[in-house]
Amino acid sequence: MVSPRGLLRPQHPPARSLEDLVARFARDVVHASGREVEIHGVAMGSSAVEPGDLFVAVPGAHHHGARFAGQAARAGAVAVLTDATGANLIAADPAADGLTVLTTARPRDMAGPVADWVYGNPSGELVTVGVTGTNGKTTTAYLVDAALRAVHPTTALLGTVELRLGDEAIESPRTTVEAPVLHGLAALAVERGAASMVTEVSSHALALGRVRGLRFDVVGFTNLQRDHLDFHHSMEGYFLDKARLFEPEQAVKGVVVVDDAWGRRLARESPIPVETVSTRLDGNQGADWTVTEADVGLDGVGSRFVLRDPDGTCHEAFSPLPGLVNVSNAATAIVLATAAGVPLATAIEAIGAAHAVPGRMERVIERGQGLPLGLVDYAHTPDALELALAAVRPITPGRLIVVLGSDGDRDRGKRPIMGEIAARLADEVFVTDENPRSEDPALIRRAILSGATAVSKATVHEVATNRADAIRQAVAVAREGDTVIVTGKGHEPTQEIAGVFHRYNDRDVFRAVLAEHLAGSGA
């Protein structure tokens, strides 16, 4: 699955001629200079280049990718696709001499369609599902993949946690990989005999064209809540970027959860056919699929619910994760899977039996032997935090204890809101660091504390040392009937502090605490 340079590529890509590439994209791409060459792959970023590649050089936030054309040439690139500015930079760079140059007005937008063509339109041979939304993308994608695996021997799953093909997986660099990687992975999936591919699609990916060139068979929308306003600037801009996934060139049909106003708007305005899903138990019977009953505190693990289909038939179903939020994720996954061709009964059974999703309501410490239930959840937005704490309360006989922080260099307005939610819904709150990035961690904590201390219900602590200390302190004050939920980072394997990525994972800290407890008790 992994090439010698750590990239995911097909072992036997088709050879594509430069002449054919220019002919195929004649309206957008011009052969500016250089000889005729064969192209075997596509890369965006000089460190990703392999011999025979077309290097796509795009304008960046700080530098133009064309400044790295010399590095790409040394790595084996035979041609570069860039804009006029990039072509001028390459012409002035002796290290890039010999590279064939293609120009286009929109190199980032063209990266996907060109990569799809170079790799032989692999996504056309797969059943493809894309999932977008603020919260629930990862859980829903995993559940859809579980349903697809019930009917397809080999599947691919691309998302926030991992890039997985069959039983092999590597850590994912981001929620949605760049377009050349996406199409290379699709080609590898086809080469390995996969029949389907589920992809998480972020709003950044849609704004930056990372899924261009792939027309999904079915796409899903979970919800839209406050997040990423540092990038999108407004909720309207955020919505419009999410809605790009429902354009006819991007998808054939869609599934939209209409529990919030944004979902209802998308369902009304979508230019592709959509099925709607209502999961809030609030009497909204206008959706095609409706959750009519839910037992969210069933067994401390998952939730049973009843899903009514468009014909009015009711089906008993099960979410393997607790809380109404995961009833919504499971119901959405069932509808997406059936839209992708999985029989309804098969989808319900497979999703109910699905394994835990990494970092999503993940049970790391089981209640017993004097220890609380210990959970890790990715909730890093106000709505996600509120839903996570609401999901855990019914399975907590004692106190609810939450550990949280907030990302640096991201939406600052949500910090006091999250502090208020934590203090209102939990009994003990430990405020610590998440990924401070370039910001002063103390200022981030102060903003969260300003919201938390405005609520008198909870006991609030600030842990300024490190995140691991916060988890240890939370477990130390907990009793067996309590629940400790650590939010914000979920599966993440690193913590970014002052520009440095440190290996760190909340689950590992929980496991270390458990080992210390067992050693101390002689168990």
N, C-alpha and C positions, 0 to 999 in steps of 0.2 A: 504493500500500500504506500510506503514511503520511499521516495527516491533517495539516492546518495546525498543530495543537497537538502533533504528534509521536506521536499515538496510532493504534493499529491498529483501524479500525472499518469496517463495511460502509458503502458510500456510500448505499445505499437500504434502511435498516432499516424494518421494519414499524412502523406507528403503533399503540401500545397504549394503551388507556384505563385510567385509574386504577380505574374501577369494575370492569373485567374483571380487573385484577390482584388486587384485593381478593377478588373472587369466586373466582378460581383458587386463591388461597392462604388461603382463609377460616379454616382451622384454625390458621394461624400468624401472619397479618398482620391488623392492625386499622387502619382509617382513623381516625386520631386527630383530625385537624383539617385545614382548608383546603378549597379548591375542587376540582372535577373538572378534571383536566388530561390531556393526551396525553403519553406517554413514548416517547422515541425511542432511548434508550440508558441504560446503567448505568455508574456510576463509583464506585470506592472510593478516596478521596483527593481533596481539593478541587482539586488541581492537574491532575487528569485529567478534570475536568468539561467537557462540551460542552453547548451550548444544547439544552434538551429532555430533559436527563438526570434520572434518579433517582439521587440521591446516597446511598450507603450509608455511614452513620456508625457505626463500631464502637468499642468500648473498646480503647485501646491500652496499651502498656507505661507510657507517661508521660502521655498526654492522651487524652481521649475525642474521637473524630472529630467529634462534634457541635459542638465548639468552633470548627470550621472551616466550619460551615453557612453563615455569612454570606458567606465567600469563595466557597463553592459557588454560592450564590444570585447573586452578582455575575457568576460565570462562565456563568450560564444555567440552572442546575438549577431544575427546576420542582417537585420533590418530594424528600423525604428519608425513608429507611427506617432506623430506629434503635431503640434500646431505651427503656425508661421513663426512665432517667437522661438519655439523649440528648435525649428529648423535652422534659424539664424545662429542659435547657440551652438548647435552641432557643427555647423559650417566653420565656426571659429575655434573648434576644439580639435587639435591634432590627434588626440587619443581616440577620437571617434571616426577618424579617417577610414574609409572603406565600408562604413555602414550605409546600406541603402536607406534612403529617407522617403517616407510617405507622409503626406500632410493632409490634415483635415481640420475643419473649424472647431470640431468638438471631440478631441481625442478620448476624453473620459467616457462620453456617451457611446463612442464607437467601439470601445474595448470589448464590451459584451458581445455584440453582434459579430465582430471579427473573430473573437475567440470561439464562439459557437460554430462559425463556419470552418475555422481551421481544424477543429476537433471533430467535424462531421456531424453537427447537429445532434449530439448525444441525448440531450434532454427530450428530443422527439421520440426516443425509444423507451422512455421511462414514464411511469405514472408520477406526476410531480404535484406536490402539495406545498403551498407557501402559507405561513402563519405570521400575521402581524398584530400589533396592539401594544399598549403600554405594559400591561401585566398579563401573565399567563401564557406568553409565547412558548417558553421552554417546556412547561408542563404539558400544554396542549400538543406540541410537536412530538414529544415522547409518547404520548398516548396514541396519537395518530399512527406513529411508527409501529407501536405494539399491535394495532389492528392490522396494518399492512403486512406485518411479519406473519400474521396468521394465514395469509393467502399467498404471500410471495416468499420463496426460500431465502432470498438475499435482498436487503434493503439498504439504503443510504440515509443518514441523518446528519444534517449540517446545522449547527446552531451555536448558542452561547457557550455551552459546556464543552462540547467535543465535536470533532468531525469523525463520523463513524461509518464504516462500510463493512457490512456483515458483522463479524466478531472482532474486527480490528478498529482501533480508535486512537486519535491523538488529541491533545488539548487544542481547543479552538482559539485562534488569535483574536477573534471578535465575533459578535453575533452573526454577522453576514460577511463572508469573505469577499475579496475583490473579484470582479467579474472574470478575469482570466483563470483564477483559482477555481471559481464556481464551475465553469465549463470544463476545466480540466478534470475536476472531481466527477462531474457527470459522465465524462468519457471513460474515466477509470471504472466507475460503477457499471457502465454498460459492458466494458471489457471483462469485469469480474462476474457478469451474469446477474446483476441486480435488475429488479423489475420496477422499483419505485424509489423516489427520493423526496424526503421531507426537509424543508428549509425554513428556518426562522428568518424573517425579513424585517430588519430594523428600519426606522424612519430615516436614519442616516444613510442606510444602503439605498433606499428609494430616492432620496434627494441627490445622491452621488452616482446613481446609475449602476449600482453593483449587480443588479439582477437583470439588466438589459440583455436582450438576446435569448432570454428564457421565457417562454409563454407557459405558465402553470396551467395544469388541468383544472385545479380548484385552489382557491385561496380563502383564508379565513381571517376575520377581524374579531378580536376578543373584547377590547374596550379602549378608551382613550382617557388617560388621567394625566395629571400634571407631572411632567418630566421633560428633560432635554430642552427647556426653554432658553438655555444659553445658546443653543444651536438654531432652534426654529423661531425664537423671539416671541411667538405668541401661540396660543392654543389653535387659532385659525390656521397659522402656517404649519403647525404640527399636524393638524388634521389633513390638510391638503397634501402634505407629503405622504402620509399614510394611505390616503385615497388613491395615490398613483398605482398601487398594487392592483386596483380594480379597473384599470384601463384595459380596453380590448386587446391591445398589443402585449399586455402583461399577463392576462389570465382569460380563461374560457368562461368560468363561472365562479361564484363565490358563496361563502357562508358568513353571515354577519350576526353577531350577538347584539340584540337591541335593548339591553338593560340600561344603557345610558343614552343621552341625547345625541352624542356623536355617532353611535351605532345606528340609531334611528335615521339620522340624516344620511349616513352612508347608504343605508338600504334604500332610501328614497331616491338618491341621486346617482347610484351606481349605474354606469353605462353597460355593465354586463349583468346577466341574470344572477340573482342571489336568492338563497334560502335564508330565512331569519330564525333566530333561536332566542327564546326568552327563558331566563333561569332564576329570576329574582323572587318568585312566589308572591308577586304583588298584584295578581289579578290581570296582568297584561296577557290577554288571550288572542291578540292579533297576530302573533308570530306563527310561522309554519310549524316549528317544533317548540314545545313548551314543557318546562319542568313543573309538574303539578304538585309533587310532594317530595320532601327530603328529610331524612333523619341524619343530621350532621354530627351527632354525638354518639353514633351507633356503638362503636366498640373501642374508641380511642385511637383507631387507626384510619378508618375510611368512613364513607357515608353512602347509605342507600338512597336512591331517588327514583321517581317515576317520570319517564319521558314520554310525552304524547306526540305521535308523529302527525304528518299532514293529513292523514286519513282519519285521525281521531282515535287510533289504537294506542293504548298505553302499554309501555314496556318497563319492567323493573330493571334497574341498572345499578351499578356500584362504582363509586370513585375510590381508588386505592389510597387517597389522601384525605385528611379531615377538612371539614368546613364547607360552607356554601360556595366559597370562591372556587374550590376544587370540584364541586358539583357542576359549576358552570364550565370549568375547563374540560371535565369528562364529557358532559353533554355536547359541547362544541366539537370535541374530538370524534364523538360517535357520528355526528352529522357530517363532518368533513370526511371521515373514512367511508361512509356510505356514498357520499358524492364522488369519491375516488374509486368506487366500484366494489367495496367490501360489503358482503351481505350484512344486513342490520344485526341479525342475531349473532353473527361472528364478531362484529365490531363491539357489541355490548359485552360479550364474554371476554374477548381479548383485553379490552380496556379495563374491565373490572379486575383482571388478574395481572395487570401490568406491575412491573417492579417499581421501586421507589425512584424518583427523579432526583439526580444529584443536586443538593443544595436547595431543594424545594420541599419544605415541610419534612425535611429529612430527619429521621429519628436516629440520633447518634448514641444517646444514653437512654436505656430503658428504665422505667420507674421500678425501684426495688432496692433492697439491701441498703436502705438509708439514703438512696440517691433519688433526685427528681428525674422527671422526664426531660431529656435534653434534645432540643430541636435546632436545626439550622435552616434559615429561610432567606431567600434573596430579596425579600421585601425592602425596597429602597426608595419608594415613593410614598407620599401620604396615604393614598388610597390602598396601596398594597399592604402597608403597615397596619392600617385599620382592619382590613380583611383578615390578615394573618392573625392578629390578636383576637379578633372575634371568632376565628376558627378554632383557636386553641382553648379559649375559655371553657367551652362545654366539656372538654376532656381533662380539665384540671380541677381536682377536688380541693386543692389547697390554693396557694398564692401563685399568681402569674408574674414571672420575673422576666424582664426584657433587657437585652444588651443591644445598643444601637449607636450609630454614628451617622455621618453624612459625607459624601464625596466632596473633595476640594475641586476648584476650577469647574464647578457645575452649578446648576440652578441654586442660588443662595436663598431664594425666597421660601423654599420648601422646608428649610431647617427648623425654624420655630414651630411650624405646623406639625412636623413629625414629633418634636418634643412634646407638644400639647397632646397629641394622639396617644403617645406612649404613656404619659402620666395619667391620662384619663382612663385608659383601658387596662393598664397593668397595676400591680400592687407595689412592685419595686422596679426602679429604672436605673440602669447603669449606662451613663453617657460616656462614650469613648471615641477612638479614632477609627475611621473606615479607610479611605484612600485620600489622605490630605493633599497629595500631589504638591503643587507649589505654594499652597496656602499655609498660614500659621495654624497648626491643629487647634491651638487654644481658642482662636477666634471662631472656628467651626463649632467646637463644643459649646462655646458661650452662646452662640445663636440657638443651638438646640435647647440648652438649659433655659434660655429666656422663655421658650414656650412651655417647657416642662414645669418650671417652678411657678408658672401662673396657675397651675392646677394643684389644688391642695390634697387631692386624694392619695397620690402615691408618694412613697419615699424615694427621693432622687439622689443619686450619687454621681459624682464626676470622677472618672479614672483617667488621670493624665499620664500615667506611666506608659502603658501599651495595651493593645487590645486583648492579648492573652491574659494579662492581669485582670482585666474587667470580667472575662469569662470565669476565671478562677474565683474571683470574689463573689460573683453571682451564684455559682454552685455552692460556695462555702456557706452562704446564708440560707440556702434552700433546704427544705425538708422533703421527705419522700413523696408527699402528696402534691408538691409544687411542680410547676413546669418552668424551665429556663429556655427561652427562645432567643437565639442570637440572630439578628437580622442585618441585612444590608449587603453582605458579601457572598453568601450562599456557597457556590462551588468554587469561587475564585481562588486560584493557587498562589496569588501574590498580593502584596500590599505595597502601594506606591507612596513613598514618602520623600519629599524634596527631590523628585525626579529619579529616584532609585527604586527599582522593583526588588522587594525582599520576598523570598519564598515564605508563604504563610497561608494557612487554611484553617477556618473555624472548626471544621470537623476534627482536624488533627489535634487541636488544643483540647477539645472535648474528650477525645480518646486518651490524651495524656492525663487529664484530670481523672478519668475513670480508672486508668492504670494506677495512679497514685492512691486513689481511694481503696482499690482492691488490695494493693500492697500494704497499706496501713491497717486494713482490717484483717489481713492474713487470709483473705479469700483465695 
